[in-house]
Amino acid sequence: MAQREGEKVDFRSLDTLRQELERKNAQLEAQTRWLSEIQNLSQVLGRQLELEDLLDQVAQAVQRSLGFRRVLISLYDRDHHMFIRKAQAGLSQEVFQRFKGQRVPEDYFFQFFQDEHKISNSYFINNQQGTAPKSDLKMEGQSAHRTSRYPDGTLFTPLVRTDGKLLGVMSVDGPLDGQGPDAQTIALLELFAIQATQALQNLTLPEPPRVPAKGLNILCEISREIGSFLEFDLLLERIVEVVKARLKCRQCAILLWDEEREEWTEGAPKGDSRVLLAKLAEAEGLIQQVVEKGRPVISAELSLHHKEEESSQKGGFTALLPLKVQEKLIGLLMLMSQGDTAFGDYDELFWGALSDQVSMALGNARAYQNAKQHSITDGLTKLFNHRHFQERLRDEESRSHRHHRSFSVIMLDIDFFKHYNDVCGHPTGDKILRIIAQLIKAEIRDIDILARYGGEEFAIILTETNKMGAWKVAERIRKKIGDYKFPHGQLQPQKRLTVSIGVASYPEDADNGKDLVERADEALYTAKKSGRNQVFVVGQNDEVWWG
């Protein structure tokens, strides 16, 4: 865009934009590196490796892709109640040889595997204190202003089979960037742990019959082309695209089972799911066979053609493959062959291997998705946690500055909550936190960010909302909570359970997110000091903001 004559250049905006582009580029490069490592490791673990070689490959991949100085893998000896150190990355061979094979009592690790240390499916320990403080990675009961990520800590990720049996543990420490683990890092570490667990399980299985060379080559091509996708929805589309091309089938689609509604749903919009959904009544018998047998079914009984195709393209075979994650059916891969051929030379072994391969990719993506979600979510209220709130705050600050728009922050605290807990007990107090979380959520938009900031304090980012708009939202929330009939609310000092709220807006109250939260927090403190059960807006005494 050309600069108008006499118009000043906002160098701060340009600098912010440059920094944002650099950050996004760094994230893209990191994601490319992670996906490459995961894909390469999947191929390596598919080979016939000795136990220690297999674990070494995992440890080295974790170190390269996630940037930890040290990675240790120990296997669990259940009979002797010991963990045995087996593999590492980051230590010299001389150092590792001194304690390789060292037997560590199980209690050493089990003391860390406690809910108070848990983040997603891993456990974080602060090495300086010997225990995990309630940091921003684990927000329940946390002090409102603790933001340290404790880079000197150790992250333990158990290697657990699908049946819940513990096989070992992987530990990492010494992040090269000097930062504690974030949501992405934890999710990826747990994905590597899943790959290691699957490989360990395969070592104990008898060698299966081999797929013929032609089918094996196709399976390798499919694995290579879908193995690097971790976003579940994108993976579904990629599976349909790749399988349809490699097997040269006329139609291909994925259907997913919706447990809540107890019905099949469209998996990949770009596939032929809608055609298959329309044919579900005809396919019911075959689907039941797949569900009962738990293995692929090939049939010439079902036609999946569009109606306009049926007159010109007769015949064809339909393949229905079960997609299972942790032995649980989550969907079906359905294919229609060209003409009246039964998919060439592909036999039962091939279809079983393809079903397992696609299921494993979906399992990895779902595990990554779940781990990432857990690491940004408060366990009690299911809202975003403090750390994710800070990340979204930085994003909103950058976006609002770039587009010259307002946004507001609301800080909310439950009045006399300690008194409520003392009188009614912490389990009832936890119930109150969950109720209030839902009451707040009902009063804001889907695009707004609601987080449990710590303890009984909540924080909200109202995107593209000025001070007056934020005040109106805050008042609605205050009134709704004040009118709600909470259990034992009459035992509170004010005879009901209420909240105090502080509001601040960007850019008039602060030119960055950190200061904006501090201003909103100061307003919250003023509301408390002024009698509680009220909203205080930064600058409201000046009456400037009313205009």
N, C-alpha and C positions, 0 to 999 in steps of 0.2 A: 504494500500500500504506500503510495507516494505521500511524503510529508507536506502538509500545507504550509504556505509561507507564514512565518511568524509563530508557528506552532512549536512549543517546546517538546523535546524528546524526553520521555519518562525513562531515564536510564535505569532506575530501580526496577521498573517493569521488565525491561529487556534483560537485566541481570537475573531477575527471578525466573524468567522464561528459560534463559540459558541453563540455570541450575536445575530446573525441572526437567529439561530435555536430557541433560547429562545423567540425572538420576534414573530416568526412564531407560536410557540407553544402557546404563550399568545393570539395571534389573534384567533387561532383555538378554544381555551377554551372559549374565549369571544363569538365567533360565535355560539358555541354549547349552551351556556347559553341563548343567545338572541333567538335562534330558539326554545328552550324549553319553554321560557316565552311566545313567540308568539303563539305556539301551545296550551299551557295550557290556555292562555287567550281566544283563539278562542272557546275552549270547555266550559269555564266558561260563556262566554257571550251568548252561545247558550241556557243556562238555562233561566228559568223564574225568573228574578231578579227585585227587586225594583230599581227605578232610582238611588238613592244614593248608594246602594250596587254595582250597575253596574259601576258607575263612580269611586268608591273607588277601585274596582278591577283593573281598568285601571291605576289609579294613582300609585298604589302599584307595578304593573307589570313594569311600566316605571322606577320607582325608583330602583327596584331590578336589572333590566337588563341593564340600561344605566348609573347608578351610579350618580344620582343627589341627593343633600341633600333635596331639596324641589320640589314638584310637586303640582300644583294647577289646578283645572278644574272649569271654570265658564261657565254657560249657558246664552245664549242671550235671553232677554225678548224684543222682537221687538216692542210690543205695547207700552211699557213704556221707550224704548230707554235705557235700563239698562242691565248690566251683573250681574248675581247673583252667588256668590261663592258657590259651591256645594260639592266639594270633594278635598281631599289633601292626600299627603304622605310626611312624614318628619317633620311635626309639631306635637306637643303634642295636645291631645284632648282638654286640657284646653285652650291652645292658639287658636286653630282653632274655638272652640265654640264661642269665642268673636267676630269673624267676619264671621262665617258661615251664609249664607243667606244675607250677606251684599250686598247692591245694589250699583254697581259701574257704574257711567255714561258712556255711550258707547264711548264718546269722549276720555276717558282715554285710551282705547284700540285702537281706530281708529287712534290716533296720531302716533301709532307705525306701523300700517299697511300701510306703505308707501314704494314705490319702492327703496328708498335709504337705507332702512333697510332690504330689502328682500334677503333671501338665500333660493333657491329652492322655496318651498311653505310656508316657515316659515319666521319669522322676528326676527333679533338679535339686542338687545339694550345693549349698554355699560352703566352699572349702575353708573359708576364713573363719566361719563360725561353727563348722562341723555339722550344722543342720541347715535345712532350707528355710530362710525367712519367708514370710508371706509377701513376696515381691510382686511386681506387676505382672509376672507370669502366672501367679495363682492369687486371685483377688479376694477370696472369701475372707471376711474379717480383717482386711488390710487397712492400715493407716491411709488416710485419703491422699497424702502427698508423697508416698514412697514411689519413686520412679526408677530406681537403680535396677539394672539388669544383671548385676553380679557376674561379670565376665570371668571371674576366678573360680566359678563353680564347675561342677561335673554333672553331665547329663547321662543318666542310665536309661537304656531302652531294653526291656526284656525281649527275648526271642521266644515267642509263645506259639505253639501249634494251634490249629483250628479247633482242636478238642479241648483247649485250655491247658495242655501240658507244657510246663516250662522246660525249654531246651538250653537256655543260656542267657547271657546278658552282654550287651555292647555298651561301652562307656566312652565318652568323648570329653575332652577338655582343652583349654588353651586356644580359644578362637583367635585367628590371625588378625582379625579386624579390631580386636579389643572390645567387642560387644558381646553381650549375652545372647542366647539363642532366641530367635524370633519365630513367628508362626510358620513361616516358610521352611526354616531350617529344621524345626521339630518334625514337621510333616514329611519332609524328605528323608530325615534320619529314620523315621518309622517305616517309610517305604523300603529303604535299604534293609531294615531289620526283617521285613516281611519276605524280601527276596532271599535273605540268608536263611530264614526259617524254612522256606519252601525247598531250598537246595539241601539243607540238612535232612529234611524228611525224605527227599528223593534218594539220598545215600543209603537209607535203610530199606528201600524197596527193592524187590527182585527186578532184574532187568526185563523190561517189557518186550513183547514182540516188536520187530522193527517195521516201520512204515516203508513201503517200496520207494525207490530213489525218486521217481517222478513226483510222488506226493510229498516226499520229504523236502524237495527243493521248493515246492510251492509253500509249504508250511514255514520254511525259513524266510521266504520273501514276505509272507504275511506278517510274521513276527517282527521282522526288521522295520516294516512300514507302519505298524501300529504300536510298537513298543515304546516309542518316545512321547506318547500322548498321556498326560496326567489329568487334564480337565475332562470330567466324565462325559459331558454332552458332546464335546469335540471328538472324543474317542469313539463314541457310538457312531457318529457320522463317518469317521475315518474307517472303521471296521466295515461298514456297509460298502463304502466306496472301493476299498481294497479287495475284499472278498469277491465282490461282484466282478471286478476286473480280472483277478487272478484265476477264478474258476469259470470265467466266461459264462455266467448264468444270466438268464433273462431278467430275473427279478431277485432282489435281496432286501431283507428288512429285519429289524430287531423290534421285538415286542417286549415290554417290561411289565412285570406283575405288580400292581398297586395293592399292597396288603390292606390298607385302610378301606379302600372302596371295593376290594375283592374283584378286580377286573383287569383285563389286559389294556395297556396303554401304548401309544405310539412312542417308540424309542428314538429313532433318528428321522427327523422330518424330511431329510433329503432322500431317504430310501423309499421303499414301496410299502411302508407300514399301513397307509390308509387302505390300500387294496386288500392287504391281509386282514385288517380289522373288519372290513366288510365281508370277508369270507370266513370269519371265525366260527359261525354256526356249522359250516361244512367241514371245518378243520377240527371240530371239537373232539372227535374220536381219536384222531392222530395225536392231538395235543395231550389227551389223557394217557395215551401210550407212552409218550415222552416223559410225562410227570411220574408215571408209575414205574417205568423201567429205569429212568435216570440216565438214559443214553439216547443217541440219535436214532431217528426213524426215517427211512427213505420209502416213499410211496408214489405210485402212479395214480392213486385214487383221487387226489385233490388237484384241481386246476386253479392256478392263481392268476390266470389271465384277466386283463380288463375285458369287459363284455364285447367291446368293439374288436378285440383281437381274437376272440374265441373261434370265429368262423374261419379265419385264415391261418391260425397257428394251433393245430391240435396236438395232443400228446404232451409229453414232458413229465419229468419227475420232480417231486417236491421233497426237499430235505428239511427236517425240523431238528435243530440241535439245542439241547438244554444248556443254559448258561447259569452256572452255579458259583456262588461265593461262599466259602466256608460251609460247603455241603448243602447250602440252601438255594433253592431255585429262585433266581431273580428275573429271568427272562428267557426268550427263545430267539435263536437265529434261524430265519426261514429263507430258503432259497428255491428258485424255480429253474430247472435246467432248460437249455436250448433244445427245441425239437423233441424227439422221443428218445433221446439218449439218457442213460442213467448216470450222468456226470462222468463219463469215460471210465477210467480204470480205478477210480477212488473206491477203496474198500472200507469195511467197518473200522479198521485201525485208523485210517486217515480221518474219518469223520469224528471219531473219539478224540483224536489228537487235536483236531481243529477246535472242537468244543472246549477242550481243556485250555488250549492256547488263548482263545478269546475270553474265556472265563477268568483266566489268570490276569489278563490285561485289565479287565473290568474290575477285578478285585483290587489290583494295585491302585487304580484310579479312585475307586471308592474309599480305600484306606487313606490315600493322600487327602482326599476331599474331607473325610471325617476328621482326620488328625488336624488339618488346617483349621477346620471349623471349631474344634474343641479348644485349640490353643488361643482363639480370639474370643471365646465365650466364657462368661462367668458361670460356674457350675451350678450355683443355687438359683439364680433368676433367669438364666438362659439369655440374658442380655449380653451386649459386647462388654469386654473387660476393659480395665483402665489402659492397658498398653495399646489395645486396638483403637480406643478412643483417641489417644495421642497421635497415632498414625493418621487417622481420618481428619483430625484437627489440622495437622500439617498440610494434608491434601486440600482441605477446604480453604485454608489461608492462601495457599498458592493459587487456587482457582479463582477465588474472589478478588485477589489482588490483580491477577491477569486480566479479568473481565470488568474490573472496577465495580464490583457488586458488594452488597452488605451480607453479613451473616451474624447470627447471635448465638451466645452460649447461655444456657440456663444451668445453674447449680442448685440442687434441691437436697434438703436434709430433713429427716424425720425428727420431729420435736420430742424430747424426753424419751428417746428410744431405749436408752440404758434403763430407765425406770420401768419401761414396758417389759424388757427382758428379765429384769430382776423380779418383777411381780408375776409374770405369766410364764416365764421359762424360755430358753433359747429355741426349742422346736417351734413354739407358737410365734416367736419373733421371726424365725425364718419364713414361716407361712405369710406373715405380714409383708416381708420384703418381696415375696413373689406376687402377692396381690397388688401391692403398690406399683411394681414393675408393669403389670398388665394395665392398671388404671392409667398410668402415664402413656403407655404405648397407644392406648385408644384415643388419645387427644393429640397425637402428632401425626405427621405424614410419613409415608413409607420412605421418602427420600431423606428424612431427618435421622440423626444418629443418636441413639439412646444407649447409655452405658451405666453399669454399676461402677461408680468411681472409687468406692471403697467403703466398707462397713455399711452404714445406713445412708450414705450419700450417693446421689445419682447425678449424672451430667447429660446434657442434651445439646447437640449442635443443630440449630435451625438454619438450613441452607437458604440463601437469598431472602432473608427475613430481617427487616429493620427493627429498631428498638420498640416501636409501638406494637408491631405485630408480635414480637417476642413477649411483651408484657401481657398481651391478650391471651396468648397460649399459656403463660405461667399462671395467670389468674384462673383460667379454666381448670388447670390441673389442681391448683390449690383448693378450689371450691369442690371439685369432684372428690378429692381425697377427704376433705373435711366433712362432706356429707355422707361418706360411705360408713356403713355400720360394721366396723371391725370387731372381731371377738374381743371382749373385755375392754373396749375402748373407753367405757365409762370410768375405768380405774385410773386413767391418765390425769395428771394435774389439771388439765383443761377440760376434763370430763369427756374428751373424745381424742382420737388420734389425728394429729395435724402435721403439716409440713411448713418449713420456711424456705423461701426461694430467693436467689439472687440472679439478676439479669445484666449482661453486658453485651455491647454490640461492636462489631468491626465495621469501619475503621475508626469511628469517633471515640471509642473508649480505649482502644489499644491498636497498635499497628502490627501485632503478631499474635499468634494463637496462645502462646505461653502466657503473655501478659494479660490477654483477654480472659483466660480462665482465672487468673489471680484477681482481676477486677470483679468478676462475677462472684468469686468466693468471698471477697471483701463485702460485696453487697449482701450475700447470704448471711455473713456474720452480723451485719447491721440489722437485718431482718430479725435475727435471733435476739440481738441485744434490745431491739425495740418492742419486744413482747411476743415474738413468734407468731405462727399462723398468718404470715403476710408475705407479700412480694415486695422486694426492694430493687429498684432499677438504678444502675450507676448514673449519677447526675440528675436524679429526679427532683432533688431539692432545688436545683437551679431552674427547674421548669422549662429548660431548653428543649428537652427531648419530646415534650408534648406537641411541639410544632412539627 
